[in-house]
Structure formats: C-alpha cells, structure tokens
Amino acid sequence: MQQYVIEGGFPLKGRIKAGGNKNAALPCLAATLLTDQPVVLRNLPEIEDVHVMIEILKVLGSAVEKIGHNEFRIQTLDIRREEIPPHLSQKIRASILFAGPMLARKGRVLLRRRGAT
C-alpha cells in the first residue's frame, strides 16, 4: 500500500503522479488544503465523487479552476470555515479525508452527517 508521510517543519513541494482513479484522486484533492500555494492536479477522473470533493473545497474557501481535460488548479489561501457542510459530507464517505488537512491548517474541524446530533 502506498502512503504519503508528511512531517512538519518543511515546505511541501514536488510532483506525484496519481493513478487517475478515485482512490488516488480523492486523497490528493483533500491534501491541497495543506498549503496556501497553488496545486495542479492532472488525470482526475470525471466522476461524482471528484465533483463533490471539489464542491467541498470551494465551500471551504479554495479557488478551483479547470485548466484542461481532467486537470484542475486549486489554491486555498485561507480556509473560511471549520465545518464540512453536512449536505455534502453525506454524499461521500471520503469527506473524512478533509479531517487531517483541516486540523493541520485550522486546528479544528467539524464533520457530521445531516440530522446527526
């Protein structure tokens, strides 16, 4: 199993070739929250889960620009909220992938399903 290990104290930079499938794309989308620098993701599949993750990024404050076929530039200068909207998180289980980056950048995250108390 491949994994990304990110240790603090050093700027993130470099290139990773994602496999073009959902299991590779969704963690990469969430990881864009770890930096305020622009991130270009290529080879993202055109599937509903990717579109929901992008919608969550936009709600959180990310600027998302489609720059080519299956290619997006994402930049999050500031995360505007600490809650993943329940109407979006209930659409995709992978919304939990935002928890780590949100904690790293904001120190807090609220992730719940609509109707949960």
C-alpha positions, 0 to 999 in steps of 0.5 A: 500500500502506498502512503504519503508521510508528511512531517512538519517543519518543511515546505511541501513541494514536488510532483506525484503522479496519481493513478487517475482513479478515485482512490488516488484522486480523492486523497490528493484533492483533500491534501491541497488544503495543506498549503496556501500555494497553488496545486495542479492536479492532472488525470482526475477522473470525471466522476461524482465523487471528484465533483463533490470533493471539489464542491467541498473545497470551494465551500471551504474557501479554495479557488478551483479552476479547470485548466484542461481535460481532467486537470484542475488548479486549486489554491486555498489561501485561507480556509473560511470555515471549520465545518464540512457542510453536512449536505455534502459530507453525506454524499461521500464517505471520503469527506473524512479525508478533509479531517487531517488537512483541516486540523493541520491548517485550522486546528479544528474541524467539524464533520457530521452527517445531516440530522446527526446530533 
